[in-house]
Amino acid sequence: MNPLILIRGGGDLASGVALRLHRVGFQVAILELNAPLSVRRTVSFSEAVYEGAQTVEGVTSRLVSGDQFQVTLEAGEIPILIDSNANILNNQFLTSPTSTFVIDARLTKSQPEPLPVNVALHIGLGPGFTAGEDCHAVIETMRGHNLGRVYWEGKSAPDSRQPDGDKRRVLRSPTAGTLTPLKSIGELCKEGESIAAVNDTPITAPFDGVLRGLIHPKVEITEGMKIGDVDSRNDPNMVKFVSDKALAIAGGVMEAVYVKLREME
C-alpha cells in the first residue's frame, strides 16, 4: 500500500518531513493557509503559495487547484492546496479514509480541532496533541535527547515558549503593520544593522550573522509575531538546506508511518 500523505502546514519543519517522505517514494501533498507564515522561506514548500512553485533540495512543490492535484502527484511533484481546514478529506475522488494519512505540522502548540473524517493514521508534531485521544501518534519536536521520538500514548514535552539556542536570534515585530525587507535571506548582516522595517520601525540584527529567515512581506504583521531568524554561524549556504531538527522529526514521522503500514499488511 502506498498511502496519500497529507501534511498540514508547509513551513521549514513540515518541509523536512515532506522532503524525506517524498524521497522514499510516498505520495505527499501539503495543505496551507492563503498567506503562509513561514520564516525560513528558502527551505519551506509553503513559498509556492506566493511564487507558484518552490524547489527545496531538488524537490518541487506547486500551488494547484483540486483538478490539478492528481496530475501533479503523477509528475513527481508535491501539490500544495490552500485548504487550512483539510476539506480535501471530504473529497472522495481525491482521498479515502482507509488510504490517507494526515500529519499535522502546523505547530500551533494548542489542542487541534477534529479532522473532518477519521483517517488511517493521524500524526501530530509537538505540543498540543495527545496520542490516543486527538491523534494516533505524536512526534517530539523539542531539541534534546528525545527529538524525533514517537509517542503512541500521551504527549510530547510542553512548549517551553523559548527558541532553541541563543534567544536573540528570533526576531519579533514590535508593532503591527506592514513589513519591508531591507536584506534578503542568506545575506550577511552586522550587529545593529537594519534587516527590515515594520512600518517605520527598524528591525536590526542582534549580532553578526546570516539572515536565516524572514517572513513574506505580504503577511499582515501583528505585534510580537515572529518575523525573522539570524544565524551566528556565518554560512550563507545553510539557508539552502533543511535543518538537522527537521530531518530528525522527519525520521520520527517515517517510523510511525512504517509501523502503521506493517499493521495494515
N, C-alpha and C positions, 0 to 999 in steps of 0.2 A: 504494500500500500504506500502510495506517495501522497500524503495529505496536502491540502492547501493550507499554508500557514499565514494567517493574517496578523500583522503587527500593528498595534495601535500606538501611533507616535513614530516619528522619523528622525529624532534627534541623534546625537552622537552615540549614545549607548545603544539605542534601538537600532541604529545603522550598523554597529558592530555585530549585533545579533543577526540582522538581515543578511549581512555580508557572509558570515560563516555558514548560515543555513543554505543560502543560495549556492555557495561554492561546493557544498557536498551534495547538491542535486535536488533540494526541496523547492517546490513552487512557493514563492514568497510574495506577498503583497503588503503594502503599507496603507494605513488609514490615517489621515491627517486633518488638522484644522485648516480653515481657509487662509489663515495668516500664522504659520508656524512660528514658535518662539525659540527655535534652536539658536544657540550662540556659536558653537563650533561648526559653522555652516559649511566649511570646506570638506568636512567628513560626515555630513548629515544628508541623507537621501531626501529629507524634507525640503531641501533647497529647490527641488524640482517643482514645487508648488509655485515658486516665484519665477523660475527660469525655464520651465517646461521640461527640462531633463537635468539630471545631475549624475556625474560619474564619480564613484569613490573606489579607489584601488582597482580600477579596471572594470567595475560592475556599474551598470547604468540603471537608474530609476527614471520613470517617465510619468508625468501627470496625464491621467487618462479619464475618460468617461466610462460608464458601465459597458457600452457597446464596444469599447476598445480593450477591455480588461483581458479577455482570453487570448487575443492575438498578441498582446504584449507579453504575457507569460510564455506563449509558444515561441516568441522571438528571443527568449533568453534574457529578458529584462525584468525589472521589478516595477509593476504598476503601482502608482500612487493614486488613491481616490480621496477626494475631500469628503470625509464621512466620519465626523467626530463621534457619532452615536453608534457606529458599527451597524448601520441599517442594511449593509450588504448581506448580513446573516439572514435577513428576511427574504432574500432573493434566491429562490430555489433553482434558478438557472445558473447561478454563479457559485453558490455554496451549498453544502449539505451538512447537517449537524453531525452525521456519522463520519465524515471525512475532512472536517475543517478543524484546525487547531487555532487558538487565539492566544497571542502573547500581548499582555498589556504593558507597554513600555513607556507610558506617558509620564511616569514618575510624579504623579500628583501628590503622593505621600498622604493620601486620605482614603477612606473606605470607598471602594468602587461601587458604582451603580450596577445592578444586574445586567447581564447581556440580554439582548432581545430574544435569544433562544439558547438552549443548552447545547454545548458543543462537546466533542470527544475529549479535548484537553484544553484547559484554560490555565495559563501561567501568568503570574503577576510578578513584576520586578520591584523589589524593595518594600519599604514601609507602606502600610495601609491595607495590605492583603493578609488574609488568614487562610492558610491551606486547609482544605477540608470543610470550609464554610462558604467563602465567596470565590474560591478558585480551587484548582486541583493541586497546584504546586506554587511555591514562592521561591524566588532566587535572591540570594543575599547580594546587596549592592554596596554595602559599606566596605571600604578598604580594610584589610587586615587578614587574619588567619582564615576567616570564613567567606571571603569574597568569592562569589560564584557558586557557593554551596546551594544544594537543592533541599528545600524543606517540603515534605509531603504532609506534615501536620504543623500547625502553629504559624508563627510569624518570623520575619527577619528582624534584625536589630532595629530599634526605633530610630526615627530621624534625629540625628544629632544637631540639626539646624546649623551646622558648621561645614564649610567646604573642606575638601582634602588639602593637606599641606598648608602652605602659607595663606592665611585667611585674606591677606591683602590682594591676592591675585584675582579674586572675583570682583568685578566692577558692578556696582548697583546705581541706579538712577536716583539722584537726589530730589527729583521732581517729576511730575507728569508732563508729557508733551511729545515733541517730535525729535527723533534722533538724526543728527547729521554726522556721518562718518568723516573723520579727518585723516585716518590711516586705514590701510587695507589689512585684512587678516594675513599674517605671515611677515608683516613689516617689523623691523626692529624699532624699539622706542626707548627713550631715555626717561629716567625718573623725573616726574613733573611735567613731561611733555604731553600736550593735548592729543588725545586719541579720537575723541568725538565730542559732540556737544548735544545736550538736550535743551531745546530752545536756545537760550543764550548762556546756559551754564556749562562750563567746560568739564569734561571727564578726562582726568590725567592719569598717566602711568604711575603706579605705586612704587615701581623700581625699574631698573634696566631689564629689558627682556624682549620677548617676541609677542606681538598681539596674536593670541591663540584663537580668539573668537570674538565676534561682535554681532549683535542681533541685527536682523534686517531692518533697514530704515523705514520700511512700510508698516512695521509693527507699531501700534499705538502704545506708547510707553506710559507706565504708571509709576508712581513714586515707590522706590525700593525694589523695583524689578531688576533681575539680573540681566545686564546688557552686554557684558564683556568678560574676557578672561586673558590675563597676561601670564606668560610662562618665562621664568627666570633662566631657563636652560639655554637660551640664545641659539636655538637650532631651528631656522625657518622651515626646514624640511619636515619637521614633526607635524605641521599643520596639514600635511597631505595624507596622514595615516591615522586609522582609528587607534584608540588608546589601548594600553595594556589592560585597563579596567574593563573597557568594552569587550575585549576578547575573552577575558575571564568570565564575565557574565554570560557571554555567548556560549562558552563551554558548558556552563550550568544548564542553559536552555537546551542545548543539544542532548545532554544527559537525560533530562526529563522527557524530551521528545522520543528518544530511542527506548527508554523504559516503557513508555506508553505504547509504542509500536510493537514491542515484544509481547505486551499483554494482549494486544489485539490480534496476534497471529492465530 
